[in-house]
């Protein structure tokens, strides 16, 4: 809970987070570029959702590490 609060108070409203959101959006746009949602099978849809989640998880991990590094730097200074 504390980490979530720190994230929202320190990182969530920064330009870095805005940049991260744009990067995620760009990656998802590429992922869904040629997808016909009216003709997609359940299996194809499931695979796309898994890939989209992986994109979000990767960006979340990187963002979380940046928050952690900022907190450590603040604590050490």
CNS distance restraints for C-alpha pairs under 8 A (distance, minus, plus):
assign (resid   1 and name CA) (resid   5 and name CA) 6.30 0.50 0.50
assign (resid   2 and name CA) (resid   6 and name CA) 6.15 0.50 0.50
assign (resid   3 and name CA) (resid   7 and name CA) 6.05 0.50 0.50
assign (resid   4 and name CA) (resid   8 and name CA) 6.23 0.50 0.50
assign (resid   5 and name CA) (resid   9 and name CA) 6.11 0.50 0.50
assign (resid   6 and name CA) (resid  10 and name CA) 5.76 0.50 0.50
assign (resid   6 and name CA) (resid  11 and name CA) 7.68 0.50 0.50
assign (resid   7 and name CA) (resid  11 and name CA) 5.18 0.50 0.50
assign (resid   7 and name CA) (resid  12 and name CA) 6.16 0.50 0.50
assign (resid   7 and name CA) (resid  64 and name CA) 7.87 0.50 0.50
assign (resid   7 and name CA) (resid  67 and name CA) 6.74 0.50 0.50
assign (resid   8 and name CA) (resid  12 and name CA) 4.85 0.50 0.50
assign (resid   8 and name CA) (resid  13 and name CA) 7.42 0.50 0.50
assign (resid   9 and name CA) (resid  13 and name CA) 7.65 0.50 0.50
assign (resid  10 and name CA) (resid  14 and name CA) 7.61 0.50 0.50
assign (resid  10 and name CA) (resid  67 and name CA) 7.70 0.50 0.50
assign (resid  11 and name CA) (resid  16 and name CA) 7.78 0.50 0.50
assign (resid  11 and name CA) (resid  17 and name CA) 6.66 0.50 0.50
assign (resid  11 and name CA) (resid  67 and name CA) 6.52 0.50 0.50
assign (resid  12 and name CA) (resid  17 and name CA) 5.87 0.50 0.50
assign (resid  13 and name CA) (resid  17 and name CA) 6.54 0.50 0.50
assign (resid  13 and name CA) (resid  18 and name CA) 7.46 0.50 0.50
assign (resid  14 and name CA) (resid  18 and name CA) 6.55 0.50 0.50
assign (resid  15 and name CA) (resid  19 and name CA) 6.12 0.50 0.50
assign (resid  16 and name CA) (resid  20 and name CA) 6.12 0.50 0.50
assign (resid  17 and name CA) (resid  21 and name CA) 6.16 0.50 0.50
assign (resid  17 and name CA) (resid  63 and name CA) 7.66 0.50 0.50
assign (resid  18 and name CA) (resid  22 and name CA) 6.39 0.50 0.50
assign (resid  19 and name CA) (resid  23 and name CA) 6.27 0.50 0.50
assign (resid  20 and name CA) (resid  24 and name CA) 6.24 0.50 0.50
assign (resid  20 and name CA) (resid  59 and name CA) 7.16 0.50 0.50
assign (resid  20 and name CA) (resid  63 and name CA) 7.91 0.50 0.50
assign (resid  21 and name CA) (resid  25 and name CA) 6.15 0.50 0.50
assign (resid  22 and name CA) (resid  26 and name CA) 6.09 0.50 0.50
assign (resid  23 and name CA) (resid  27 and name CA) 6.22 0.50 0.50
assign (resid  24 and name CA) (resid  28 and name CA) 6.12 0.50 0.50
assign (resid  24 and name CA) (resid  55 and name CA) 6.92 0.50 0.50
assign (resid  24 and name CA) (resid  56 and name CA) 6.88 0.50 0.50
assign (resid  24 and name CA) (resid  59 and name CA) 7.33 0.50 0.50
assign (resid  25 and name CA) (resid  29 and name CA) 6.03 0.50 0.50
assign (resid  26 and name CA) (resid  30 and name CA) 6.39 0.50 0.50
assign (resid  27 and name CA) (resid  31 and name CA) 6.24 0.50 0.50
assign (resid  27 and name CA) (resid  55 and name CA) 7.52 0.50 0.50
assign (resid  28 and name CA) (resid  32 and name CA) 6.14 0.50 0.50
assign (resid  28 and name CA) (resid  52 and name CA) 6.51 0.50 0.50
assign (resid  28 and name CA) (resid  55 and name CA) 7.81 0.50 0.50
assign (resid  29 and name CA) (resid  33 and name CA) 5.65 0.50 0.50
assign (resid  31 and name CA) (resid  48 and name CA) 7.61 0.50 0.50
assign (resid  31 and name CA) (resid  52 and name CA) 7.72 0.50 0.50
assign (resid  32 and name CA) (resid  48 and name CA) 7.91 0.50 0.50
assign (resid  35 and name CA) (resid  40 and name CA) 7.31 0.50 0.50
assign (resid  36 and name CA) (resid  40 and name CA) 6.07 0.50 0.50
assign (resid  40 and name CA) (resid  44 and name CA) 6.15 0.50 0.50
assign (resid  40 and name CA) (resid  45 and name CA) 6.33 0.50 0.50
assign (resid  41 and name CA) (resid  45 and name CA) 6.10 0.50 0.50
assign (resid  42 and name CA) (resid  46 and name CA) 6.07 0.50 0.50
assign (resid  43 and name CA) (resid  47 and name CA) 6.18 0.50 0.50
assign (resid  44 and name CA) (resid  48 and name CA) 6.19 0.50 0.50
assign (resid  45 and name CA) (resid  49 and name CA) 6.20 0.50 0.50
assign (resid  46 and name CA) (resid  50 and name CA) 6.23 0.50 0.50
assign (resid  47 and name CA) (resid  51 and name CA) 6.23 0.50 0.50
assign (resid  48 and name CA) (resid  52 and name CA) 6.08 0.50 0.50
assign (resid  49 and name CA) (resid  53 and name CA) 6.07 0.50 0.50
assign (resid  50 and name CA) (resid  54 and name CA) 6.18 0.50 0.50
assign (resid  51 and name CA) (resid  55 and name CA) 6.35 0.50 0.50
assign (resid  52 and name CA) (resid  56 and name CA) 6.43 0.50 0.50
assign (resid  53 and name CA) (resid  57 and name CA) 6.03 0.50 0.50
assign (resid  54 and name CA) (resid  58 and name CA) 6.04 0.50 0.50
assign (resid  55 and name CA) (resid  59 and name CA) 6.31 0.50 0.50
assign (resid  56 and name CA) (resid  60 and name CA) 5.93 0.50 0.50
assign (resid  57 and name CA) (resid  61 and name CA) 6.06 0.50 0.50
assign (resid  58 and name CA) (resid  62 and name CA) 6.37 0.50 0.50
assign (resid  59 and name CA) (resid  63 and name CA) 6.02 0.50 0.50
assign (resid  60 and name CA) (resid  64 and name CA) 5.91 0.50 0.50
assign (resid  61 and name CA) (resid  65 and name CA) 6.14 0.50 0.50
assign (resid  62 and name CA) (resid  66 and name CA) 6.29 0.50 0.50
assign (resid  63 and name CA) (resid  67 and name CA) 6.33 0.50 0.50
assign (resid  64 and name CA) (resid  68 and name CA) 6.15 0.50 0.50
assign (resid  65 and name CA) (resid  69 and name CA) 6.08 0.50 0.50
assign (resid  66 and name CA) (resid  70 and name CA) 6.19 0.50 0.50
assign (resid  67 and name CA) (resid  71 and name CA) 6.23 0.50 0.50
assign (resid  68 and name CA) (resid  72 and name CA) 6.20 0.50 0.50
assign (resid  69 and name CA) (resid  73 and name CA) 6.08 0.50 0.50
assign (resid  70 and name CA) (resid  74 and name CA) 6.11 0.50 0.50
assign (resid  71 and name CA) (resid  75 and name CA) 6.11 0.50 0.50
assign (resid  72 and name CA) (resid  76 and name CA) 6.13 0.50 0.50
assign (resid  73 and name CA) (resid  77 and name CA) 6.17 0.50 0.50
